[in-house]
Amino acid sequence: MTRLLPTAALACATLFSGCAGYRLGPSGGPTAGARSVQVDFFKNETREPRLLEAVNAALRKRLQQDGTLRLDTRGGGDIVMTGAILKLERDGISFQPGDVITARDFNLQLIARVKAVERSSGKVLLDREVRGRTTVRAGTDLPSAERQAIPMLAEDLARNATTLLVDGSW
């Protein structure tokens, strides 16, 4: 009985110390919605149409869903996010049986340079390449399959960019 009490106390201390680093609330530190972000239109440096609209819409939607930063649509945000869509890469990942040239599934990767600057001080909060990825089954019409995959690709890129901005060490 005398051994049971110290063992139980040690077990409780071990269990409760595991939660010591947990933070409740937004991961960015400040109160949710305390700062606002303005998303300017990105530049499309690729030859692919329709990327620009999908990326801008996905970024705005993702920032609203996250809630750490308030989306400012009237041009007066505390943080100004700009960027450029640099590349859309397509790599074959599986091929037709008996034909090593014709790809069946493709890995699409969208690469963009994202920059976030604090309006008041000019401090650069984020300036790096961000990637979005998805997989596409080509079927008989690859352009149509890619067109349908662009929103998913833009959402993945937006999720990665938002995470870098919100969880960054600024």
C-alpha positions in Angstrom: 0.0 0.0 0.0 2.8 2.4 0.8 4.4 1.7 -2.6 1.1 2.3 -4.4 0.9 6.0 -3.5 4.3 7.2 -4.9 3.7 5.1 -8.0 0.3 6.6 -8.6 1.7 10.1 -7.9 4.5 9.5 -10.4 2.0 8.2 -13.0 -0.3 11.3 -12.6 2.7 13.7 -12.9 3.8 12.0 -16.1 0.4 12.1 -17.6 -0.3 15.7 -16.8 3.2 16.9 -17.9 2.5 15.6 -21.4 0.0 18.4 -22.0 2.3 21.2 -20.7 3.2 22.4 -24.2 -0.3 22.5 -25.6 -1.6 25.9 -26.6 -5.3 26.7 -26.8 -6.6 29.0 -29.5 -5.0 30.2 -32.8 -1.5 28.9 -33.4 -0.2 32.3 -34.7 -0.1 33.8 -31.2 -2.3 36.9 -31.5 -6.0 36.8 -30.9 -8.0 35.5 -33.9 -9.0 38.3 -36.2 -6.8 40.9 -34.5 -4.9 41.6 -37.7 -6.2 41.8 -41.3 -4.7 40.6 -44.5 -5.2 42.0 -48.0 -4.7 39.5 -50.8 -3.7 41.2 -54.0 -4.0 39.4 -57.4 -1.1 37.2 -58.2 0.8 37.3 -61.5 0.5 34.3 -63.8 3.9 33.6 -65.3 2.8 30.4 -66.8 1.1 29.7 -70.1 -1.8 28.0 -68.4 -5.1 29.9 -68.3 -7.5 29.9 -65.4 -4.8 29.4 -62.7 -4.9 33.0 -61.5 -8.6 33.0 -60.5 -8.5 29.6 -58.8 -5.4 30.6 -56.7 -6.8 34.0 -55.7 -10.2 32.5 -54.7 -8.6 29.6 -52.8 -6.3 31.9 -50.9 -9.2 34.2 -49.8 -11.4 31.2 -48.9 -8.6 29.5 -46.9 -7.7 32.7 -44.9 -11.4 33.1 -44.0 -11.7 29.5 -42.9 -8.6 29.7 -40.8 -9.8 32.7 -38.9 -6.5 33.8 -37.4 -6.2 36.7 -39.8 -9.2 38.7 -40.9 -9.6 39.1 -44.7 -9.7 42.7 -45.8 -11.3 43.2 -49.2 -11.3 47.0 -49.3 -7.5 47.5 -49.5 -6.5 48.5 -46.0 -5.1 45.3 -44.5 -2.4 45.2 -41.9 -0.6 42.6 -44.1 -0.4 42.7 -47.9 0.0 39.3 -49.6 1.2 39.3 -53.2 2.8 36.7 -55.4 3.4 35.1 -58.7 2.4 31.7 -60.1 5.7 30.4 -61.4 5.2 26.9 -62.8 2.7 24.2 -63.4 4.6 20.9 -63.6 3.2 17.6 -64.8 4.9 14.3 -64.1 3.7 10.8 -65.2 3.5 8.5 -62.1 1.8 5.4 -63.6 1.7 4.2 -67.2 -0.6 2.1 -69.4 0.1 -1.6 -69.0 2.3 -2.8 -71.8 3.1 0.8 -72.9 5.9 2.6 -70.9 5.4 5.9 -72.9 1.7 6.6 -72.3 1.1 7.9 -68.8 -2.2 7.1 -67.1 -1.8 9.1 -63.9 -0.1 12.4 -63.5 1.2 14.3 -60.5 0.4 18.0 -60.9 2.5 20.5 -59.0 1.8 24.3 -58.9 4.7 26.4 -57.7 4.1 30.1 -56.6 6.3 32.7 -55.0 4.3 34.2 -52.1 5.2 37.4 -50.3 3.5 38.9 -47.3 4.6 42.4 -46.1 3.4 44.3 -43.0 1.9 47.5 -44.3 2.9 49.8 -41.5 6.6 48.8 -41.1 7.4 47.2 -44.5 8.7 44.2 -42.7 8.6 41.0 -44.9 6.7 38.3 -43.0 6.9 35.7 -45.7 8.8 35.5 -49.0 9.2 32.0 -50.4 8.1 29.4 -52.9 5.0 27.5 -52.0 3.8 24.3 -53.7 0.4 22.7 -54.3 0.1 19.1 -55.4 -2.6 16.8 -56.6 -2.9 13.6 -58.7 -4.9 13.4 -62.0 -6.1 10.3 -63.9 -5.7 11.3 -67.6 -8.2 8.9 -69.1 -8.9 9.9 -72.7 -8.9 13.7 -72.2 -5.9 15.0 -70.3 -6.7 18.8 -70.8 -10.2 18.2 -69.3 -8.8 16.2 -66.4 -6.3 19.0 -65.6 -9.0 21.7 -65.9 -11.0 19.8 -63.3 -8.0 19.4 -61.0 -7.0 23.1 -61.0 -9.3 24.0 -58.0 -7.8 21.1 -55.9 -4.3 22.2 -56.8 -5.1 25.8 -55.9 -6.7 24.7 -52.6 -3.5 22.8 -51.7 -1.3 25.7 -52.5 -3.6 28.1 -50.5 -3.5 25.7 -47.5 0.3 25.6 -47.6 0.6 29.4 -48.0 -1.9 30.2 -45.2 -0.1 27.8 -42.9 3.2 29.5 -43.5 1.7 32.9 -43.0 -0.3 32.1 -39.9 2.2 29.8 -38.1 5.3 31.7 -39.2 7.7 33.1 -36.6 6.7 36.8 -37.0 
